[in-house]
Amino acid sequence: MTNIKVIIPAFNEADSIAHVINEIPKEVSEIIVVNNNSTDETVLNAEKSGATVLTEPKMGYGYACLTGLEYVSKQSENPDIIVFIDGDYSDYPEELTKLVQPILDKKVDFVIGSRVKELREEGSMTPQQIFGNWLATSLMKVLFGATFTDLGPFRAIQYDKLLSLQMEDTTYGWTVEMQLKALKQKLAYTEVPVRYKKRIGISKVSGTVKGSIFAGIKILSWIFKYSIK
C-alpha cells in the first residue's frame, strides 16, 4: 500500500481545519497539521479531527512546511508521497486522489493542482493572486521553458524527489522554490486541474497589501536568482 502523508501549514484556521482534515481520503496514512502560532482553536480542532499536530513558533509558511518534513524524516518508514494542502478549505481535499494518480501511475515525480479559471469559484482568488500567478509562470516559461500555469499550494511530490530539492525557503517563496528546483533537477511534472472556492476567513497573504507585496517580491527574487545561475 502506498504511504501518503499530508502536511497542512495552519495559522488561525480554527473554523476550517476540521473540514479539511475530515475530507482528506482515508487511504492517506497520516495527516500532519503544523500550527504556526495560532491564537484560536486550530490545535484543538485539528487534534479532535485525528490529525498529528506539531508546533512551529517561527512565523512563515515555509517554516511550517519544513517542520512537517523534519518530523517525517525522523519516522522509521519513509513515505512514498508527500501532499501539501492549505488549511483554509479553499481546495477540495477529496481531489487528493486525482492529484497523486499521475505519481502512482509512475508517469511523473511532481504534480501541481492547477486552479484553472473554469473550475474556480468567482472571487476565490484575488486580482493580485491571479496576476502574480500569471507573471511568475510566464517568467518561468520564458526563462526555463516551463509549462506551469499556477503556483497552487495543493501539490503532491515523491518523497525522495522532495528531499533532493533541499528546500530552504521559510516564508512566501516555498511554492515557487519547489517548482524552480524541480525544473533545475529535471523532475517529471504535470498539472491536474482542481476546483477552488472562497476560503474560510481572511487570507494572511493575499488578503493584505503587505502580504501581497512581500509574497510578490519573494517569488520574483527566487525566479531571478535561478535565472542567473
C-alpha positions as CSV (number, residue, x, y, z in Angstrom):
1,M,0.0,0.0,0.0
2,T,1.3,3.4,-0.9
3,N,2.4,5.5,2.1
4,I,1.0,9.0,1.6
5,K,1.4,11.8,4.2
6,V,-0.3,15.2,4.1
7,I,1.3,18.3,5.5
8,I,-1.0,21.3,6.3
9,P,0.5,24.5,7.5
10,A,-2.0,26.4,9.7
11,F,-2.3,29.8,11.2
12,N,-5.6,30.6,12.8
13,E,-7.7,28.2,10.8
14,A,-10.0,27.0,13.6
15,D,-13.1,27.4,11.5
16,S,-11.8,25.4,8.5
17,I,-9.2,22.9,9.7
18,A,-11.6,20.2,10.7
19,H,-13.4,20.4,7.3
20,V,-10.0,19.9,5.5
21,I,-8.9,17.0,7.7
22,N,-12.3,15.2,7.5
23,E,-12.5,15.4,3.7
24,I,-9.0,14.0,3.0
25,P,-9.3,10.5,1.6
26,K,-8.9,7.7,4.1
27,E,-6.1,6.0,2.3
28,V,-3.8,8.7,3.5
29,S,-1.5,7.2,6.2
30,E,-1.1,10.4,8.3
31,I,-2.3,14.0,8.3
32,I,0.1,16.4,9.8
33,V,-1.0,19.9,10.8
34,V,1.7,22.3,11.6
35,N,0.4,25.0,13.9
36,N,2.2,28.3,13.1
37,N,1.4,30.4,16.2
38,S,-2.3,30.2,16.1
39,T,-4.2,32.1,18.7
40,D,-7.5,30.4,18.2
41,E,-8.7,26.8,18.5
42,T,-6.8,25.5,15.4
43,V,-4.8,23.0,17.5
44,L,-7.8,21.7,19.4
45,N,-9.9,21.3,16.3
46,A,-7.1,19.6,14.4
47,E,-6.5,17.1,17.2
48,K,-10.2,16.3,17.6
49,S,-10.3,15.5,13.9
50,G,-7.5,13.0,14.3
51,A,-4.5,14.8,12.9
52,T,-1.0,14.8,14.2
53,V,-0.4,18.4,15.4
54,L,3.1,19.9,15.5
55,T,4.1,23.5,16.6
56,E,6.4,25.8,14.7
57,P,6.8,29.1,16.6
58,K,8.7,30.9,13.8
59,M,6.1,32.6,11.6
60,G,6.2,31.6,7.9
61,Y,4.6,29.2,5.5
62,G,8.0,27.7,4.7
63,Y,8.9,27.3,8.3
64,A,5.7,25.3,8.9
65,C,6.4,23.0,5.9
66,L,10.0,22.4,6.9
67,T,8.9,21.5,10.4
68,G,6.4,18.9,8.9
69,L,9.2,17.4,6.8
70,E,11.6,17.3,9.7
71,Y,9.0,15.3,11.7
72,V,8.5,12.9,8.7
73,S,12.3,12.4,8.4
74,K,12.5,11.0,11.9
75,Q,9.9,8.3,11.3
76,S,11.0,4.7,10.9
77,E,9.4,4.3,7.5
78,N,9.7,6.9,4.7
79,P,6.5,7.9,2.9
80,D,6.2,7.4,-0.8
81,I,4.4,10.7,-1.5
82,I,4.0,14.0,0.4
83,V,1.0,16.1,-0.3
84,F,0.7,19.8,0.7
85,I,-2.6,21.5,1.1
86,D,-3.7,24.7,2.8
87,G,-5.8,24.7,6.0
88,D,-8.3,27.3,4.8
89,Y,-10.7,24.9,3.0
90,S,-10.3,26.7,-0.4
91,D,-9.2,23.4,-2.0
92,Y,-11.3,20.3,-2.3
93,P,-9.4,17.8,-0.1
94,E,-11.1,14.8,-1.8
95,E,-9.4,15.7,-5.0
96,L,-6.1,14.4,-3.5
97,T,-6.9,11.1,-5.1
98,K,-6.6,12.5,-8.6
99,L,-3.7,14.7,-7.6
100,V,-1.5,11.7,-6.7
101,Q,-2.7,9.4,-9.5
102,P,0.0,10.5,-12.1
103,I,2.7,9.7,-9.5
104,L,1.1,6.3,-8.7
105,D,1.0,5.6,-12.4
106,K,4.8,6.2,-12.5
107,K,4.3,9.0,-15.1
108,V,5.7,11.9,-13.1
109,D,7.5,12.9,-9.9
110,F,5.6,16.1,-9.1
111,V,2.0,17.3,-9.5
112,I,0.6,20.8,-9.1
113,G,-3.1,21.3,-8.5
114,S,-3.9,24.0,-11.1
115,R,-6.7,26.4,-10.1
116,V,-8.0,26.8,-13.7
117,K,-10.5,29.6,-14.3
118,E,-13.4,27.4,-15.3
119,L,-13.2,25.4,-12.0
120,R,-12.6,28.4,-9.8
121,E,-15.4,29.9,-7.7
122,E,-15.9,33.6,-8.6
123,G,-13.9,35.7,-6.1
124,S,-11.9,32.8,-4.7
125,M,-8.7,34.3,-6.0
126,T,-7.8,38.0,-5.6
127,P,-6.8,40.0,-8.6
128,Q,-3.2,40.2,-7.2
129,Q,-3.1,36.4,-6.9
130,I,-4.3,35.9,-10.5
131,F,-1.7,38.5,-11.8
132,G,1.1,37.1,-9.6
133,N,0.5,33.6,-10.8
134,W,0.4,34.7,-14.4
135,L,3.6,36.8,-14.1
136,A,5.5,34.1,-12.2
137,T,4.5,31.2,-14.5
138,S,5.1,33.4,-17.6
139,L,8.6,34.2,-16.4
140,M,9.3,30.5,-15.8
141,K,8.1,29.7,-19.3
142,V,10.3,32.3,-20.9
143,L,13.4,31.7,-18.7
144,F,13.2,27.9,-18.2
145,G,10.8,26.6,-20.8
146,A,8.4,25.5,-18.1
147,T,4.7,24.6,-18.7
148,F,3.4,25.6,-15.2
149,T,0.3,27.7,-15.2
150,D,-0.1,28.0,-11.4
151,L,1.8,28.2,-8.1
152,G,-1.1,26.4,-6.4
153,P,-0.4,25.2,-2.8
154,F,-2.3,21.9,-3.3
155,R,0.5,19.7,-4.6
156,A,2.0,16.2,-4.5
157,I,5.6,15.0,-4.9
158,Q,7.5,11.8,-4.4
159,Y,9.2,12.0,-1.1
160,D,12.7,11.1,-2.3
161,K,12.5,13.7,-5.0
162,L,11.3,16.3,-2.5
163,L,14.4,15.5,-0.3
164,S,16.6,16.0,-3.3
165,L,15.3,19.6,-3.7
166,Q,16.8,20.6,-0.4
167,M,14.0,23.1,0.3
168,E,15.0,26.1,2.3
169,D,12.5,29.0,1.8
170,T,10.9,29.9,5.1
171,T,8.1,32.2,4.0
172,Y,6.2,33.1,0.9
173,G,8.6,31.6,-1.7
174,W,8.1,28.0,-0.7
175,T,5.9,27.0,-3.7
176,V,7.9,28.7,-6.4
177,E,11.2,27.4,-4.9
178,M,9.9,23.9,-5.2
179,Q,8.9,24.5,-8.9
180,L,12.1,26.1,-9.8
181,K,14.2,23.4,-8.2
182,A,12.1,20.7,-9.9
183,L,12.9,22.4,-13.2
184,K,16.6,22.6,-12.5
185,Q,16.7,18.9,-11.5
186,K,14.6,18.0,-14.5
187,L,11.9,16.2,-12.5
188,A,9.0,14.9,-14.5
189,Y,6.0,17.1,-13.6
190,T,2.4,17.8,-14.6
191,E,-0.6,19.8,-13.6
192,V,-4.0,18.5,-12.7
193,P,-7.0,20.9,-12.9
194,V,-8.6,21.3,-9.4
195,R,-11.6,23.1,-8.2
196,Y,-11.1,26.1,-5.9
197,K,-13.5,28.0,-3.7
198,K,-13.6,31.0,-1.4
199,R,-11.5,30.3,1.7
200,I,-12.9,30.4,5.2
201,G,-11.6,33.5,6.9
202,I,-9.2,36.2,5.6
203,S,-6.0,35.3,3.8
204,K,-2.9,36.2,5.7
205,V,-1.0,36.8,2.4
206,S,-3.3,37.9,-0.5
207,G,-5.8,39.3,2.0
208,T,-3.4,42.1,3.0
209,V,-1.5,44.7,1.0
210,K,1.7,44.0,3.0
211,G,1.4,40.2,2.5
212,S,0.8,40.6,-1.3
213,I,3.8,42.9,-1.7
214,F,6.1,40.6,0.3
215,A,4.9,37.5,-1.5
216,G,5.4,39.1,-4.9
217,I,8.9,40.2,-4.0
218,K,9.9,36.8,-2.6
219,I,8.5,34.9,-5.7
220,L,10.2,37.2,-8.2
221,S,13.5,37.1,-6.2
222,W,13.5,33.3,-6.4
223,I,12.9,33.3,-10.2
224,F,15.6,35.9,-10.9
225,K,18.0,34.1,-8.6
226,Y,17.6,30.9,-10.6
227,S,17.7,32.7,-14.0
228,I,21.3,33.9,-13.4
229,K,22.6,30.6,-12.1
